[in-house]
Amino acid sequence: MHVPLVDVENGTLWVDGDELKLADRIRLDAGPSKPRRAVLRVASRQLGGGVFAGPVTYELGVGILSTGSWVPQGLRSYSGSVRMKQTIELPDVNRATLDLGHVRGTAECFVNGKSVGVRFIAPYRFDLSALARAGANELELVVTNTLANHMSTWRPTRVWSPDQLECGIFGPVRLICVQS
């Protein structure tokens, strides 16, 4: 977590009740999948304006994301994209199609580093035939949700609909291979 502060003295940050040392970058270990609570208290010599020099940002590492909603997996307030990668083994086939089933959001599919296409409405199916080969293939999906998750947490007015909060790949995910 990067917390850019302006001219701050005696700052204290608590995350889930644990006091952390304020630094330019703060490392947060993976916690429970429930929402985390952070409290920042500062004494500043600023005569006006806020104490932040810029936005608080997060750098996320590699992890495991299950199919289904992002909300119970700790991404309740997150609006943006999630990149998922997996190596898949394919037999020698004439045609391979990836069917993601039910998806809430926009999905882009890549095979071996090249885009197969983007889908923003059903059906979320991708023809992998031109880029996939027999053996190991790197499959990558980039799923993007709407701003509803962010605005539902941080915006005082309601300009979003509760049904927009659910996002992710719900499936069932199927890889359909056809041999001649």
C-alpha positions in Angstrom: 0.0 0.0 0.0 1.4 3.4 -0.9 0.2 6.3 1.3 1.6 9.6 0.0 1.3 12.1 2.9 2.2 15.8 2.9 4.2 17.2 5.8 2.9 14.8 8.5 4.2 14.5 12.1 3.2 11.7 14.4 1.2 9.7 12.0 -0.3 6.3 13.0 -2.0 3.7 10.9 -4.0 0.8 12.2 -5.2 -2.0 9.9 -7.7 -4.4 11.5 -6.6 -3.1 15.0 -2.9 -3.7 14.4 -0.6 -0.6 14.5 1.7 -0.3 11.4 4.7 1.9 11.0 4.1 4.7 8.5 6.4 4.6 5.6 6.3 5.5 1.9 5.2 1.9 1.2 3.4 -0.3 3.7 3.3 -4.1 3.3 0.0 -5.7 4.1 0.1 -9.5 4.4 -2.8 -11.5 2.9 -5.6 -11.3 5.4 -9.0 -12.9 5.7 -11.4 -12.6 2.8 -13.6 -10.3 4.8 -13.3 -6.5 4.3 -10.4 -4.9 6.1 -10.6 -1.7 8.2 -7.9 0.9 8.2 -7.7 4.0 10.4 -5.1 6.8 9.8 -4.5 9.5 12.4 -2.0 12.3 11.7 -0.8 15.6 13.0 0.1 17.9 10.2 1.6 21.4 9.8 -0.6 21.9 6.8 -2.6 25.2 7.0 -5.2 24.1 4.5 -6.1 21.3 2.3 -5.7 17.6 2.9 -2.8 15.5 4.2 -2.6 13.3 1.2 -0.1 14.2 -1.6 -1.9 11.9 -4.0 -4.2 8.8 -4.0 -3.7 5.8 -1.8 -2.8 3.0 -4.1 -2.3 -0.8 -3.7 0.0 -3.2 -5.5 -1.5 -6.7 -5.5 0.5 -9.9 -6.0 -0.2 -13.3 -7.3 -3.1 -15.2 -5.7 -5.9 -17.6 -6.3 -9.3 -16.3 -7.3 -12.2 -18.8 -7.5 -15.0 -18.7 -10.0 -18.0 -16.8 -8.8 -18.4 -13.4 -7.4 -15.4 -11.2 -6.4 -17.4 -9.7 -3.6 -17.0 -12.5 -1.0 -13.3 -13.0 -2.1 -12.3 -9.6 -0.7 -12.9 -7.4 -3.7 -16.2 -5.7 -2.6 -15.0 -2.1 -3.3 -12.7 -3.0 -6.2 -13.5 -1.6 -9.7 -11.0 -2.5 -12.4 -9.5 -5.6 -14.0 -8.3 -8.9 -12.8 -5.9 -11.0 -14.8 -6.0 -14.8 -14.5 -3.5 -17.2 -16.1 -3.4 -20.9 -16.3 -1.5 -23.4 -18.4 -3.8 -25.9 -20.2 -2.8 -29.1 -22.1 -4.6 -29.7 -25.3 -4.7 -32.8 -27.5 -4.1 -32.4 -31.3 -7.6 -31.0 -32.2 -9.2 -29.3 -35.2 -11.2 -26.9 -33.1 -11.1 -25.7 -29.5 -13.7 -23.4 -27.9 -13.6 -21.9 -24.4 -17.0 -21.2 -23.0 -17.0 -19.2 -19.8 -20.7 -19.6 -19.1 -22.2 -16.8 -17.0 -20.0 -13.8 -16.6 -20.6 -10.4 -15.0 -18.3 -7.9 -16.6 -16.1 -7.7 -19.7 -13.8 -10.6 -20.6 -10.8 -10.7 -22.9 -9.2 -14.0 -23.7 -5.5 -14.5 -24.7 -3.9 -17.8 -25.8 -0.1 -17.9 -25.8 0.1 -14.1 -25.4 -2.2 -13.2 -28.3 -5.7 -11.9 -28.0 -8.6 -14.1 -29.1 -11.2 -11.4 -28.5 -13.3 -9.4 -26.1 -16.8 -10.2 -24.9 -19.1 -7.8 -23.0 -22.4 -9.7 -23.4 -23.3 -13.4 -23.6 -22.3 -15.7 -25.0 -18.8 -15.5 -23.5 -17.3 -18.0 -26.0 -13.9 -17.8 -27.6 -12.6 -19.9 -30.5 -9.0 -20.8 -29.6 -8.4 -22.9 -32.7 -6.2 -20.4 -34.6 -3.8 -19.8 -31.6 -3.8 -23.0 -29.6 -1.5 -25.9 -30.3 -1.2 -29.5 -29.2 0.5 -29.6 -25.8 0.9 -26.8 -23.3 -0.8 -23.5 -23.9 -1.0 -20.4 -21.7 -4.6 -19.3 -21.3 -5.1 -15.8 -19.9 -8.4 -14.0 -19.1 -8.7 -10.4 -18.2 -12.1 -9.6 -16.6 -13.2 -6.0 -15.9 -16.1 -4.9 -13.9 -17.9 -1.6 -13.7 -17.4 1.4 -11.3 -20.4 0.3 -9.2 -18.2 -1.5 -6.7 -16.0 1.6 -6.1 -18.9 4.0 -6.1 -21.0 1.9 -3.7 -18.3 2.3 -1.1 -16.8 5.7 -1.7 -19.6 7.9 -3.2 -22.2 9.4 -1.0 -24.9 9.4 -3.7 -26.5 6.3 -5.1 -25.8 6.3 -8.9 -25.3 2.6 -9.1 -27.7 -0.4 -8.9 -27.2 -3.2 -6.4 -27.2 -5.8 -9.1 -24.1 -4.2 -10.6 -22.0 -5.3 -7.6 -21.7 -8.9 -8.6 -18.9 -9.5 -11.0 -16.6 -12.3 -12.1 -16.8 -15.6 -14.0 -19.6 -17.7 -12.6 -19.4 -20.5 -15.1 -19.7 -23.3 -15.7 -16.4 -22.9 -17.6 -16.0 -25.5 -20.4 -13.2 -26.3 -22.9 -14.8 -28.0 -25.9 -12.3 -29.8 -28.2 -13.3 -31.4 -31.5 -11.1 -33.9 -33.3 -11.6 -34.9 -36.9 
